[in-house]
Amino acid sequence: GGRDTFPGIAGTSIAKIFEYTVGRTGLTEQEAAKQGYSPITSLTPGQEHARYYPGARDIIIKIIADKSSRRVLGGEIVGRGGVDKRIDVLATALAFNATVDHLANIDLGYAPPYNSALDPLHNAANIIRNKLSGLARSISPMEVKEKLDRGEDFLVLDVRSEAEWNANRIEAPQVKLIPLDTLRQNLDKIDKDKEIVT
């Protein structure tokens, strides 16, 4: 005898694929554009909990938001752990029409075995906020590949450790390794007249 209204769904889904968990909710970047939004995204690597606590596993988060309203429109996450709780946070954000500002300031549980002081979702939301305010500009991996394929004269600055560089790197003359902990001492080795992609 009661009355209720079903508000619809955000298409939230999650799956385990071998060692990885993949999740999504809301609109993809392409769907957002088709629906008339002006999408802005962040693609953010992180770890499921504090780096210094043993066993932290990598995750990658993509958040899609609308440039004009700053509203979170969707998200996609892949990684070996910690994907489920973050997809649920994003689905909740969508249910309440949260903006990237809300997401950046949400009070999530913190203790080193469970999370960093700033959750990777906070970082992903802050990247979009920085792009919207003009503090940061981004270039997609595909755009970098296209520039490399065309042989453009620019610098790809790799600031990872030497071990990470030796394990996996982009083989191109435009790529230069200067580990982050030595960057200040090596600023003279960077041609500041060129476009620099980090």
C-alpha positions in Angstrom: 0.0 0.0 0.0 3.0 2.3 0.0 4.3 4.6 -2.7 7.9 4.8 -4.0 9.7 6.0 -7.1 12.6 4.1 -8.7 15.2 6.7 -9.6 17.0 4.5 -12.2 20.5 3.1 -12.2 24.0 4.3 -13.0 25.1 1.1 -14.7 27.5 0.2 -11.9 29.3 -3.1 -12.5 32.3 -4.9 -11.3 34.2 -8.1 -12.4 37.2 -10.1 -11.6 39.4 -10.8 -14.6 42.3 -13.1 -13.5 44.3 -11.1 -11.0 42.5 -7.8 -11.7 39.3 -6.2 -10.7 37.5 -3.9 -13.2 34.7 -1.6 -12.3 32.6 1.2 -13.8 29.7 3.4 -13.0 27.8 6.2 -14.8 28.7 7.5 -18.2 31.9 6.8 -20.2 33.7 9.8 -21.7 32.1 9.0 -25.1 28.6 8.6 -23.7 28.9 11.9 -21.8 29.8 13.7 -25.1 26.9 12.0 -26.9 24.5 13.1 -24.1 25.6 16.8 -24.7 28.0 17.2 -21.8 31.4 18.7 -22.1 33.5 16.0 -20.5 36.7 16.5 -18.7 38.7 13.5 -17.4 41.5 12.4 -15.2 43.5 9.2 -15.5 45.1 8.7 -12.1 47.4 5.9 -10.9 47.5 5.1 -7.2 47.7 2.4 -4.6 44.9 0.9 -2.6 46.4 1.9 0.7 49.5 3.7 2.1 52.6 2.9 0.1 54.8 2.3 3.1 52.4 -0.3 4.5 53.2 -3.8 3.1 51.1 -5.2 0.3 49.9 -2.1 -1.4 48.5 -2.9 -4.9 48.3 -0.5 -7.9 45.0 0.8 -9.2 44.2 3.2 -12.0 41.2 5.5 -11.8 39.4 7.4 -14.6 36.9 10.0 -13.6 34.6 11.7 -16.1 33.0 15.1 -15.1 31.2 17.9 -16.8 33.3 21.1 -17.4 30.5 23.6 -16.8 28.7 22.1 -13.8 31.8 20.2 -12.4 29.4 17.3 -11.8 30.8 13.8 -11.6 29.3 11.8 -14.6 31.1 8.5 -14.3 34.2 6.5 -13.5 36.2 3.5 -14.4 38.7 1.7 -12.2 41.1 -1.2 -12.8 43.6 -2.8 -10.4 44.6 -5.8 -8.3 42.8 -4.5 -5.2 40.7 -1.7 -3.7 38.6 -1.2 -6.8 35.2 -2.2 -5.3 35.1 0.4 -2.5 36.1 3.2 -4.8 33.5 2.2 -7.5 30.9 2.2 -4.7 32.0 5.7 -3.6 31.7 7.0 -7.2 28.2 5.4 -7.5 27.2 7.1 -4.3 28.6 10.4 -5.7 26.5 10.0 -8.8 23.4 9.2 -6.8 23.7 12.6 -5.0 24.8 14.6 -8.1 28.2 15.3 -6.5 30.7 17.6 -8.1 34.5 17.0 -8.3 34.7 19.5 -5.4 32.5 17.3 -3.2 34.5 14.2 -4.2 37.8 15.9 -3.5 36.6 16.8 0.0 34.7 13.7 1.0 35.8 12.3 4.4 36.9 8.8 3.7 38.3 6.4 6.3 42.0 6.5 6.8 44.5 4.1 8.4 47.7 2.9 6.6 46.4 -0.7 6.1 43.3 0.6 4.4 44.0 3.9 2.7 46.4 6.8 2.2 45.7 10.1 3.9 44.5 11.2 0.5 42.6 8.5 -1.3 43.3 8.0 -5.0 39.8 9.2 -5.6 40.7 12.5 -3.9 43.8 12.8 -6.2 41.7 12.0 -9.3 39.1 14.7 -8.4 41.9 17.2 -7.6 43.5 16.6 -11.1 40.2 17.6 -12.7 39.9 20.6 -10.4 43.4 21.7 -11.3 42.6 21.3 -15.0 39.3 23.3 -14.6 41.2 26.1 -12.8 44.0 26.3 -15.3 46.7 25.0 -12.9 47.3 21.9 -15.0 47.1 20.8 -18.6 47.0 17.2 -19.7 47.8 15.1 -22.8 46.5 11.6 -23.4 48.8 8.7 -23.9 47.4 8.4 -27.5 48.3 12.0 -28.2 51.9 11.4 -26.9 52.2 8.3 -29.1 50.9 10.3 -32.2 53.5 13.1 -31.5 56.2 10.4 -31.2 55.1 8.7 -34.4 55.2 12.0 -36.3 58.8 12.6 -34.9 57.8 15.9 -33.3 60.6 17.8 -31.4 59.4 17.8 -27.8 60.6 16.2 -24.5 59.1 13.3 -22.7 60.5 13.7 -19.2 60.5 10.4 -17.3 60.9 11.0 -13.6 60.6 7.4 -12.4 63.5 5.5 -10.7 66.3 4.0 -12.7 64.9 0.5 -11.8 61.5 1.4 -13.2 63.2 2.8 -16.3 65.2 -0.4 -16.8 62.1 -2.6 -16.4 59.9 -0.7 -18.9 60.3 2.5 -20.9 59.4 4.2 -24.1 62.1 3.8 -26.7 62.3 7.2 -28.5 64.9 9.9 -28.8 62.4 12.4 -27.3 62.5 10.5 -23.9 64.9 11.5 -21.1 65.2 9.9 -17.7 65.8 12.2 -14.8 64.6 10.5 -11.5 62.4 12.8 -9.4 64.8 12.8 -6.5 67.6 14.3 -8.7 65.4 16.6 -10.8 66.3 19.9 -9.0 70.1 19.2 -9.5 69.6 18.4 -13.2 67.3 21.2 -14.3 70.1 22.5 -16.6 69.8 19.3 -18.6 66.2 20.2 -19.7 65.6 22.3 -22.8 63.0 24.7 -21.4 62.2 26.0 -24.9 60.7 22.6 -25.9 57.3 21.4 -24.9 57.8 19.1 -21.9 55.5 16.1 -21.2 56.1 14.4 -17.9 
